[in-house]
């Protein structure tokens, strides 16, 4: 018999049918505490693709952490019938503990890829993920939310020149598909450029706040993706739907400061000239300022802040 080679992930070896957890140290805090990346590995007896699911790249974006936590608790990944799944529920442990997007040096991990083993802490975390996990995968899904006070309607973002990513996005089948170029040094852009690896970016909800709809769509999308790749047997048929597909987007910004109320939120189509929000003068002297949609489209994100400054992003409209 031919010897079956193990899959080597970070400091662990996994033979067909084996599952377990690996942990690698990416850096160190001033207190001496290590900054570790913990990954759960599930390998089926049957060969197949290797998919990586990542949450908490930004430590304050909780919905992605919860999606993957639920996936682990509900044994979604433990029940795969082919291939391998690697799950990192929480990449940025420091940011998570401190309700922060970034790491102690103030740098953004998702602007530090592919990273450097001797660079900043953010760069070291990115390097650890790239070298030890991304390099072994055929596809990755990176879970995010909107920023401070900004709600993102559940959506998958993929690179416009990546056909493999488009097919994977359609298999995930979220409410919205957004074809967009990834930021420089982001995980999605770096993985495609340096590893030829397709990465999907899931956006749902806002930071530091649970959103049930975004969490449900994230779990359901994982199941659909794994099923479409022959890695999971769905217990029931999913109802068919056509996601809203947008290839461009723009922000509507506040023309003046004041008290903000949206009158139309994410998840709805809009027409050019349609009222979608209003800004009030806190002193009650100046007349209200209506916010009108600048074009036909679909609201994929909105600001939940009650008080806004001039120029703040209020509505993200895809078209």
N, C-alpha and C positions, 0 to 999 in steps of 0.2 A: 504494500500500500504506500502511496505517496504521502509524505508528511504534510499536514495542513499547517500553513504558516499563520501565526497569530496576527491580529490587527494591533499595531502598536500606537497607542494614543497617550501622549505625554509620558508619564512614568508607568503606564499600565499595559499589559498584554491581554488581548481578548480573543479567545478561540470561538468558533461558531457555537452559538447557544449560550455564550457567557455574557453576563452583565456585571456592572460594578461602577465604582466611583474613583476618579483620579483627581489629584490636586497638585497644582504646580505653583511655586512661589514666583511671583512676577516682580516683587519689589519689597521695600521695607519702609515702615513709618518711623518718624523720629523716636517714638516710644520703644522701638525695637520689634513691634508687632509685624508679622509678615503680611504682605498683601497677596492673597492667594486667589487662584482661579479654580473653582471646583466644577467638574464636569461629570455628568452621569452618562454612561455608555451602555447601550442596549444593542446586542448583536444577535441576529437570528441565525438559525441553522442553515437557512437557505440564502444563497448569494443575492446581492441586490445593491442598490445605490447607498451611499452614506450621506445623510442629511444632518446638518447642524442647526439647532435652534438656540438663539441667544437672547437673553433678557437683561435689563439693567445696565446696558452700556452707559447710559446716563442714570446715575443713582437715584434721582428723584422721579423717574418714570416708572410708576408702580404697576400699571396694568400689564405690562409685558412680563414682569416677575410673577404676577398672579396667574397669568395664562399658563406659564410653564410649570408653576407649582401645582396647579390643578391637573395639568397633563400628567405629571408624575404621580399625584395622589389617585387619579382615576385610572392609572395603569394604561394610559393611551400608548405610551412608548414601550411598555413591557409586553404588550400584546402584538408587537409587529410580527409579521409572517415571513418577511424577507428583508435583506439588507441590514443596515446599521443606522441607529439614531444616536446622536450625541446632543446632550442638553446642558446648557449653561444658564441656569435660571437667573443668576445674579453675577454679572461681570465686575461692576464697579462697587465693591463692598464698602469702600470708604465713603463714596458719595451717598450710598444707601443709608449708612449709619448717621450721616450728617445732613440728610435732606437736601443734598447738593447734586447738581448736574455733573460737577467736575471732580477732580482729585485734588489733594492738598496743594499742589503747585499751581492750581487755578487753570490747568490745561484740560481740554476736552479730549477724552479718549477717542471719540469719533471724528476727530480732526488730527489724529496722530498715527494713522496707519501708513505703511505696514509696520512701523515701529522700529525701535532700535534697542538692543540688549543693554546698551550702556547709556541710553538717553534719559530723558525725564521719566517720572513715574508713569505718566500717561502713555509715553512712548514704549516703556517696558511692558506695560499691560497689553498694548496693541501687538507688540512683538511676540509675547507669549502666546496670545491667541492665534496669531498668524502662523507661527512656526509649528506649534504643537497640536492645533486643532483644525484650522482652515485648510492646511496643506493636505489633510487626509480626506477631505469632503468633496462631494460632487455638487452640492447645493447648500446654501445657507439661508436662513430666515432670521432677520434681526428685528426685534420687537421694540417699538418706541411709542411715545405719546406726544401730544402737543407740549409746548413750553409753559412757562408760568402764566396761568389763567387762560391759555389758548386751548380750545377743544378741537381735536381732529376727528372728523367722522371716520369710522373704520375704513381703511384703504390700504392697498398694496402699491408701493412705488417700485418701479423697475427701470433699468437703463434702456433708453430707446433703441440702442444698437445691439441689444442682447436678445436674440430669438429664444434661447433656452430659458431666460428669465421670464419672457412673455408667456411661454407655455406653462411654466411653473405657476405664474401669477393667475392664469386662467384656471388651473387646477385648484389652487387655493380658493378662488372664486369669492373674493370679498365684495362688499357693496360697491366699492369704487376701485378702479384701476387707474393709476396715474403714471404715465410715461414721463420720466423726468431725469435729467442729468444729475448724478450724485455730486455732492460737494467735494472739493479737492481734499485728499487725505482721509476721506471717510472710508469706513469699512467696505461699503458697496463698491466704490470706485477703485480702491486699492486692490481688492480681491480680484476684480475683473482684469485689471491691468497687469498685476504681478503674478497671479496664479491661474488666470483664465477661468475663474470661479464665478458662477452666477449667484448673486445675492438679492433676495427680496427684502425690502424694508416695509414692515407693517407699522402703521400709525393708527392709534385708537385712543380717544379720551384725552385728558390733560394730566399734567404732572401732579403728584401727591394726592391723587383722588381716584378712587375706584369708579369705573364706569361699566355697569353690567352688560350693556349692549356690546361694547368693545371687547370685553373679556369673552363673552359668548361667541362672537364672530371669530376671535382668535383661535379658540379651541376647535370650533367647527371647521375653520380653514385648515388647521393642522390635520384633522382627520381626513378631510377631502383630499388634501395634497398627498398624504401617505397612501390613501386608497387608490388614487389615480396612478401612483408609481408602483402599484402591486405590493405594497408593504403592509397593508392593514385591511382587514375585512370589516366593512361598515355593518352595523347591526340593523340599520334601516335605510331605506332610500332617502336621499336628500331631495327636497323640492327643488325643481329647476328654477334658475333665475339668471338674468343677464345683468352683469355688473355695469354700472355707469363707467364708460371709458373716456378719459380726458387725456389730452396730449400737451396741454399747456395750462398755466394758471397764473393768477396775479392777485395781489392784495389790494383791498380797499382800505385806505388809511383815514384817520381822523383829521378833518379839516380844521378843527379847533379843539381845545381842551374842554373838559366838563364831565357831567354825569352821563354815562352811556347805558343805553338799553337797546338790545337787539329786538327786532320785531319778526325776524325770520332767522332761523338757525341752520346749522349744518344738516345736511341730508335732504335738502329740498332744492328743486330747480328754481331759477330766478329769470325774470325778463329784464331787458334793458329799460332803465327808468323806474323800475319797481322799488317802492320804499322797503328798506330792509333793516333800518335802525334809526335811532334818534339820539342827539346829544343835547342835554339840558344845561343851561347856565345855573351853577349852584346858588347864585344870588337871586335868581328868579327875575332878572332885569332884561337880559337879552332874549330875543325870541329863540325858540327851539330850532335846532339845525337838523333837517332830515337827511338821512344817508340813502342815496339811491344806487341801485345796481348799475354799474357802467356798461354792462353788456349782458347778453343771454348766457346762461351757464348753470352751474351746479355748485352750491356752497359745500366745500369740503372741509372748512375750518372756520371757527369764529372765536371772538374774544369774549370771555365771561367777566372781565373786569368791570366794576361799577364806575370807576374813575379812570379816565384816560387823558393822556397828554396829546398835544398836537403832533400828528405824524404817527401815532400808534397804529399798528396793524389791527383791523377790526374784523374783516371778512376775507377769507381765502376762497376765491372763486375759480373753479376749473371749467374749461371749455374745450 
